[in-house]
Amino acid sequence: MSQEKIARLDSTESQPSRHYAAWIDRLSVEGAFAVLAKARSLEAQGKSIVHLEIGEPDFETPKHIKDAAVRSIMAGDTHYAPSAGLMELRKAVADHVTATRGVPVSAEEVLIAPGTKFIIFLTLMILIEEGDEVILPNPGYSTYESVVKFIGAKPVYINLLEEKDFRFEMEQLEKKITRKTRMIILNSPQNPTGGVLTADDMARIAFLSSHRNITVMSDEIYGRIVYDTPFASYYTSKEIKPHTILVDGFSKAYAMTGWRLGFGIMPKSLVEAALKFTNNTTACTCTFVQKAGIEALIGPQEPVAEMVKEFKVRREVMVKGLNEIPGFKCRMPKGAFYAFANIKETNMTSQVLADFLLEKAGVAALSGTAFGPGGEGYLRFSYANSIPQIEEGLRRIKEVLR
Ligand code: PMP
């Protein structure tokens, strides 16, 4: 590197973005992580914060899963693994998907990665090109839009409707499809609304997309966390397999967010293309984490059921409490662990209210706009926190808004 370039890099300490490639500005940071950082800095200044912002189960990873990881480390599983994942885990995932979705899946159609997020990123990078259109939910999980923009493709919003419990109109979806549409992204149960799509919705989307040869990415990471009706997966017929990517992972169902373990089900040729990507980036997913993943899938499932049972109780407390706050209205979410409250009658914008609650009440929640323009007029509250904490958060909000 030339002396001049080194000098330029050294002088960027105070203006770090100046010498970075322009494309990095096209990626955005997930809102929950930004608010968490702000909340933590307030805590460092001695302020008490109730955390209703972050989307991760507050439960411990079940002990039998942790034990499997420890055993694996002690047995020497501390070296590289194949880039697509350990064959034993790919088989366990294929069996799990075959059993839960009812469509036969082979281990060769499974890709393991350090987190579902990474599967979303790499499959979009492989399938989408500049100028393509990608239909995504609005409001929706911010990573989809961030990556679509990063690629130079165009996000096309499909609006989720509160009066339809945050489902969308199929006619609207049909109208949004153009010659440039390359992908439709679905997420059910949904972040941030807790809405779920029905089996009939899924069948209609499958019909629409397969006739036009559009890939569907179905993000089913909250599939195990449903309360009122059985989970309706998109991945329920053999016919859709050639143009479907199913993404799922261990973070939510097994309280394993920090382990970084996700999987994707996709055509074999896409797994092979994705391999080049993982091989040049992560090389592989941590070997003993994958061993823990096998235990998660084949071991006892009671901890998942217990966690969902507890979330269901918290959901009632959260929604009832939110509906008691003047200016707030909240529908009962059907899945995930988020309540998406309509705050339009407070006459504040979502961001102003979220900042106000954090600073004045010490309650961290997310502005609906962290999930796209369709989130204006809403705040997302995560009930992945204890009932005393949820009650304290609600009490503080009521007090400052009185
Ligand atoms: N999809 C959705 C809809 C999510 O909400 C999240 C996490 N908040 C992810 C994917 C990412 O999960 P992982 O921890 O497996 O990367």
Residues whose N, C-alpha, C, O or C-beta is under 5 A from the ligand:
A	BS01	PMP	G55 G115 T116 K117 Y141 N187 N191 D219 I221 G249 S251 T257 L261 G262
